[in-house]
Amino acid sequence: QVQLVESGGGLVQPGGSLRLSCAASGFTFSSFSMSWYRQAPGKERELVASITRAGVWTNYGDSVKGRFTISRDNAKNTVYLQMSSLKPEDTAVYYCKASGFTTWGQGTQVTVSS
């Protein structure tokens, strides 16, 4: 079955950086677009970034454009989210998702605070 395991979250100061990873299994990773979502307390889950199967095309939410970069390594079945210039409003649980599947991982907590 589809499994998604996110990692790399933590506590970081404003202006800092983190790189999240999502290890995927149970499907042909290279055949599906991948996305990162986030959910802050009391808010709906929102799309952060997406990347196509070969990584040629990417898309970002307006709030993270220019600060976050999504990438993937199809040989490792892994999608990444490089986050820079982090702000307190980026605090959330971050999830990855494969296009066409309803499975979510457990998420990884990112907290931006001084």
Buried (B, 14 or more C-beta within 10 A) or exposed (E): EBEBBBBBBEEBEEEBEBEBBBBBEEBEBEEBBBBBBBBBEEEEBEBBBBBBBEBEEBBBBEEBEEBBBBBBEBEEBBBBBBBBEBEEEBBBBBBBBBEEBEBBBEBBEBBBEE
